[in-house]
Amino acid sequence: MRCVAVAVLELSLPRYDHLIQSSITAAMGQISRFLLLASSLLVVYYVGAKILDRLTYSRNKRLLGCQEATKYPHKDPVFGLDLLIKDTKEHTESVYLAEIKRQYAVYGKTHEIRFLNARMIRTMDSKNIQAVLGLNAKDFGLQPLREGLAMPLFDRGINTTDGEYWQHSRSLIKPTFSRAEICDLGSLEFHFCRFLDLLPRDRSEVDLQPLLSRLVRFFDLQKR
């Protein structure tokens, strides 16, 4: 009887192996179809978002009478990693400002770069800066970009916020940057030199936030 049972079991195993393999094949086929569908949807979404972004960009450019910005010649035109690596290296070598000055001289006062698959505009044009920081400030924003990185240093203020809080911060410092005030830099130089004297010379760590707050406060009080 035992021999018969063993024989039946041995005869049944190939059939179960076939069923298991068929189940695995069916499951793999479903997974493949799901991945293909998901990939297709991602591609459609990406292409659609890019087309919508380009149409919005072209429409706003036409309505505002803006010209096309010169494009930086990226080696990586998708993510712009070449310029990101280059900027990081120049920061560590303390030559970033000189290189930025050279880029403006070569590519113009306003030019477009790629930053992690996003379009970014670099400008030193006074009219563009006036539009972004003054006349059309409500149409621009830096809070999502700077809040997490700059908040520990600048706290909530003109450098890290948008909207009403930004307007309030701007109204506090606006008198300091009037044409009459910025023509007299002697008092600012005095307070700035005092600020530099408070910085450690041994490369030790220092909290700049209270020192910068004192610098702005003393200069502002002197002008009132």
C-alpha positions in Angstrom: 0.0 0.0 0.0 2.9 2.3 0.9 4.5 1.6 -2.5 1.3 2.5 -4.3 1.0 5.8 -2.4 4.6 6.7 -3.2 4.1 6.0 -6.8 1.0 8.1 -7.0 2.9 11.0 -5.3 5.8 10.7 -7.7 3.4 10.7 -10.7 1.5 13.8 -9.3 4.6 15.9 -8.8 5.2 16.8 -12.4 1.6 18.0 -12.7 2.0 20.3 -9.7 5.4 21.6 -11.0 3.6 22.5 -14.2 0.9 24.3 -12.3 3.4 26.2 -10.2 5.4 27.2 -13.3 2.2 28.3 -15.1 1.2 30.4 -12.1 4.6 32.1 -11.9 4.5 32.8 -15.6 1.1 34.3 -15.4 2.1 36.4 -12.4 5.2 37.6 -14.2 3.1 38.5 -17.2 0.8 40.6 -15.1 3.7 42.3 -13.4 5.3 43.1 -16.8 2.0 44.5 -18.2 1.6 46.6 -15.0 5.2 48.0 -15.3 4.6 48.7 -19.0 1.4 50.5 -18.3 3.0 52.5 -15.4 6.0 53.4 -17.6 3.7 54.5 -20.4 1.6 56.7 -18.1 4.8 58.3 -16.6 6.1 59.1 -20.1 2.7 60.6 -21.2 2.6 62.6 -18.0 6.2 63.8 -18.4 5.7 64.8 -22.1 2.3 66.4 -21.3 3.8 68.4 -18.4 6.7 69.6 -20.6 4.3 70.6 -23.4 2.1 72.5 -21.0 5.1 74.2 -19.4 6.4 75.2 -22.8 3.0 76.6 -23.9 2.6 78.6 -20.7 6.2 79.9 -21.0 5.6 81.0 -24.6 2.2 82.6 -23.7 3.7 84.6 -20.8 6.7 85.6 -22.9 4.4 86.9 -25.6 2.0 88.7 -23.3 4.9 90.4 -21.4 7.0 91.2 -24.4 10.0 89.2 -23.2 12.8 88.1 -25.4 14.2 84.6 -25.4 17.1 84.2 -23.0 20.5 82.9 -24.3 20.9 79.3 -23.3 24.0 78.0 -21.5 25.7 75.4 -23.6 25.3 72.4 -21.3 27.1 69.1 -21.8 24.1 67.6 -20.0 21.1 69.4 -21.6 18.5 67.4 -19.5 19.6 67.7 -15.9 22.4 70.3 -16.2 24.7 68.2 -14.0 27.8 69.5 -15.7 27.1 73.0 -14.5 26.1 71.9 -11.1 29.3 70.0 -10.6 31.3 72.9 -12.0 29.5 75.4 -9.7 30.2 73.1 -6.7 33.9 72.9 -7.5 34.2 76.6 -7.9 32.5 77.2 -4.6 35.0 75.0 -2.8 37.8 76.7 -4.6 36.4 80.2 -3.8 36.3 81.3 -7.4 32.5 81.1 -8.0 31.9 84.8 -8.1 34.7 85.4 -10.6 33.3 82.6 -12.8 29.7 83.9 -12.6 31.0 87.3 -13.7 32.7 85.7 -16.6 29.5 83.8 -17.6 27.5 87.1 -17.6 30.1 88.6 -19.8 30.0 85.7 -22.2 26.3 84.8 -22.2 24.7 88.1 -21.5 23.1 89.8 -18.4 20.2 87.3 -18.6 20.7 83.7 -19.6 19.0 80.3 -19.1 20.5 77.2 -17.5 19.2 73.8 -16.6 19.1 72.8 -12.9 18.1 69.3 -12.1 15.7 69.1 -15.1 14.2 72.6 -14.3 14.6 75.8 -16.3 16.4 78.5 -14.3 17.1 82.1 -15.3 20.2 83.9 -14.1 20.0 87.6 -14.4 21.9 90.7 -13.4 19.7 93.0 -15.4 18.4 95.8 -13.2 14.9 95.8 -14.8 14.5 92.1 -14.3 15.6 92.4 -10.7 13.3 95.3 -10.1 10.4 93.3 -11.6 11.1 90.2 -9.5 11.8 92.0 -6.2 9.4 95.0 -6.6 7.0 95.6 -9.3 5.9 92.0 -9.9 7.0 90.4 -6.6 3.6 88.7 -6.2 4.3 86.6 -9.3 7.6 85.2 -8.1 8.5 83.2 -5.0 11.6 81.8 -3.3 10.1 80.3 -0.2 9.9 76.7 -1.4 13.4 76.8 -2.7 15.2 78.6 0.2 13.1 77.9 3.3 14.6 74.6 4.2 18.2 75.6 3.4 18.4 79.2 4.5 16.0 79.2 7.5 18.6 78.2 10.1 20.7 81.2 9.1 18.2 83.9 8.1 15.1 82.8 10.0 11.8 84.0 8.6 12.4 87.2 6.6 12.9 88.7 3.2 15.4 86.1 2.1 13.2 83.0 3.0 9.5 83.9 2.7 6.9 85.0 0.2 3.6 86.8 0.3 2.5 89.0 3.2 5.4 88.1 5.4 7.8 89.0 2.7 6.0 92.3 2.1 6.3 93.1 5.8 10.0 92.3 5.9 10.6 94.4 2.8 8.8 97.4 4.2 11.1 97.3 7.2 14.3 97.5 5.3 13.1 99.5 2.2 14.0 102.9 3.7 17.6 101.7 4.2 18.0 101.1 0.5 16.6 104.4 -0.8 18.7 106.3 -3.3 19.8 108.8 -0.8 20.9 106.2 1.7 22.9 103.9 -0.6 24.9 106.9 -1.9 26.4 107.2 1.6 28.2 104.0 2.3 30.6 105.4 4.9 28.4 104.5 7.9 27.7 101.0 6.4 31.4 100.5 6.0 32.0 101.4 9.7 29.5 98.9 11.0 30.6 96.2 8.5 34.2 96.6 9.7 33.0 96.1 13.2 31.1 93.0 12.1 34.3 91.6 10.5 36.2 92.3 13.8 33.8 90.0 15.6 34.5 87.0 13.4 37.0 84.5 14.7 40.4 84.3 13.0 41.1 80.7 13.9 38.5 79.2 11.5 36.3 78.1 14.5 32.6 77.8 14.0 30.5 80.9 14.6 26.8 81.7 14.7 26.3 84.4 12.1 22.6 85.0 12.6 22.9 87.3 15.7 25.8 89.1 14.2 24.1 89.8 10.9 20.9 90.9 12.8 23.0 93.4 14.9 24.7 94.7 11.7 21.3 95.4 10.0 19.8 96.8 13.2 22.7 99.2 14.0 22.9 100.5 10.5 19.1 100.9 10.3 18.9 102.8 13.6 21.7 105.1 12.6 19.8 106.1 9.5 16.5 106.9 11.3 
